[in-house]
Amino acid sequence: MVDSLRVFTGTAHPELAKEICRYLKVDEGAADVSRFPDGEITVKISENVRGCDIFIVQPTSAPGDNLLELLIMIDAARRSSARRVTAVIPYFGYARQDRKDQPRVPISSKLVANLITTAGAERVLTMDLHSSQIQGFFDIPLDHLFAAPVLIDYFQEKRIENLTVVAPDVGSLKMARAYAKRLGASLAVVDKRRTRADDTEVMNVIGEVDGRNIVIFDDVMSTGRTIARAATALRAQGAKSIYVGVTHGGFAPSAGKILGEAPIEEVVVTDSLPPRDIGLGDKHRVLTVSRLLGEGIRRIHEERSLSSLFV
Ligand code: R5P
């Protein structure tokens, strides 16, 4: 059917695509995404998509095959005469190197933006970019959703008293301020210094945390060290309970141990990346962003405003 909405997925996070389809009440798009015997990716769209409005759901987290699958699927959709192809990227990977802050470094996020555009995507729908200026790396329309409504609902229901929202570094301050406003909480920030690519050191806690209950918000978690060090510093300054809310749980293998040893009540992440058991048991909760992304897709398809999804 001309202009019909179709949702496809690669192999990075098919469960999320399934939930999005359930929300949209559409069948999952039929595609075979597999490997040649030598490991190269092969894609075949197994249904007629001429004139369709196609959404391809795929986080571009490591390994690089996730990005490559997305690019190849976009190419397949274009060559199958889709009317429009939108890349739905719940987690935009390769976002950390977004400026030339040292000699001889790449701007990986610009490169990835170029690749997605060159492959033939006409729009991008993504969520909680590591830095919002990455939007400008695309010369095609990009809708940037926030997981905040999902995380805020969760923490509002907890009715935590004497709440202070903490930004684990200066880069997260703007995001934390928005959370603090919505939760009616005060705001503090951890002055963090990155000592290595995978480690940080807390210099200072700026703001009143003594006797307060805390939620630390961040966009992404990897080794968990940033959050663990922040939690330890906050506890040393007299913080009571410490919760964590993070959009993208891109956990490194050591994250469970590092977070488990920190003074943290609960680590809450979304399913923008495939949920992983990191050994924290009840202290680890995953909230779904499938309805948020599904609604974004519906509104793009119907050419309606997405603004109300931002609050
Ligand atoms: C840094 O700018 C990010 O917002 C995260 O704080 C950081 O990527 C987390 O990494 P890790 O969990 O390895 O400390």
Residues whose N, C-alpha, C, O or C-beta is under 5 A from the ligand:
A	BS01	R5P	G171 D218 D219 V220 M221 S222 T223 G224 R225 T226 I227
